[in-house]
């Protein structure tokens, strides 16, 4: 068995087999983690369903729709700037104050951590 696994590792197939086994175990669902490192309540939509994520909360997701997230990158209630991502299986993501715009303290984005 170890010899066969060594041969499979040489071809890069062991990781792929592990991923396939993981999807079989979870029923094909993706699993990812979302954290809110901002001081704002963040409303977002994952696979068509709306959620409210409070500051400093961490949630572990296993949605059945592919892990698509839509959220407003501006935390003010009177301004909307939507953004969408397809979150990767096994990923850990964190809402943070964004690091690429200056002058708007209300801008947030979702980062891989």
C-alpha positions in Angstrom: 0.0 0.0 0.0 2.8 2.4 0.9 4.4 1.8 -2.5 1.2 2.5 -4.3 0.7 5.7 -2.3 4.3 6.8 -3.1 3.6 6.3 -6.8 0.4 8.2 -6.6 2.1 11.0 -4.7 4.8 11.2 -7.4 2.0 11.9 -9.9 0.2 14.4 -7.6 -2.9 12.2 -7.2 -3.0 11.7 -3.5 -4.2 15.2 -2.8 -6.9 15.0 -5.4 -8.1 11.7 -4.0 -8.2 13.3 -0.5 -10.3 16.2 -1.9 -12.7 13.8 -3.6 -13.1 11.8 -0.4 -13.8 15.0 1.5 -16.5 16.0 -0.9 -18.0 12.6 -0.6 -18.0 12.8 3.2 -19.6 16.2 3.2 -22.1 15.4 0.5 -20.4 17.7 -2.0 -20.8 20.8 0.2 -18.1 23.3 0.5 -16.8 24.3 4.0 -15.3 27.7 4.7 -14.9 30.2 7.6 -16.1 33.8 7.7 -14.9 36.3 10.4 -15.9 39.9 11.0 -12.9 41.9 12.1 -14.7 45.3 11.6 -16.6 47.3 14.1 -19.8 47.1 11.9 -22.7 44.7 11.6 -22.3 43.3 8.1 -25.3 42.0 6.1 -24.4 39.6 3.2 -26.0 37.0 1.1 -24.6 33.5 0.8 -26.1 31.4 -2.0 -29.3 33.4 -2.0 -29.9 33.7 1.7 -29.3 36.9 3.7 -27.3 36.9 7.0 -26.3 39.5 9.6 -22.7 39.0 10.9 -21.8 40.9 14.1 -18.3 42.3 14.9 -15.8 39.7 16.2 -18.0 36.8 15.2 -16.6 33.7 13.4 -18.9 31.4 11.5 -18.2 28.1 9.8 -20.3 27.6 6.7 -21.1 24.5 4.6 -23.6 25.9 2.1 -25.0 23.7 -0.7 -25.1 26.3 -3.4 -21.4 26.7 -4.2 -20.3 29.4 -1.7 -21.2 32.6 -3.5 -21.2 35.7 -1.3 -22.6 39.2 -2.1 -22.0 42.1 0.3 -21.9 45.9 0.5 -18.4 47.2 0.6 -19.6 50.4 2.3 -20.8 50.1 5.9 -23.0 53.2 5.7 -26.7 52.5 5.3 -27.3 55.3 2.8 -24.6 54.1 0.3 -24.4 50.8 -1.5 -21.4 49.4 -3.4 -22.0 45.6 -3.9 -19.2 43.1 -4.4 -19.4 39.3 -5.1 -17.0 36.4 -4.6 -17.1 32.7 -5.0 -15.5 31.4 -1.8 -13.2 28.4 -2.0 -13.7 25.1 -0.1 -11.5 25.1 3.0 -10.9 28.8 2.9 -10.8 31.3 5.8 -12.1 34.8 5.0 -12.3 37.9 7.1 -14.2 41.1 6.7 -11.8 44.0 7.3 -11.5 47.7 6.8 -10.2 47.7 3.2 -6.5 48.5 2.6 -6.7 50.0 -0.9 -9.0 53.1 -0.6 -8.0 56.1 1.4 -10.2 58.7 2.9 -13.3 56.6 3.4 -13.3 54.9 6.8 -16.5 53.0 6.0 -15.0 50.9 3.2 -14.7 47.2 3.9 -13.7 44.1 1.9 -13.4 40.4 2.4 -9.8 39.1 2.6 -8.2 35.6 2.7 -6.5 35.0 6.0 
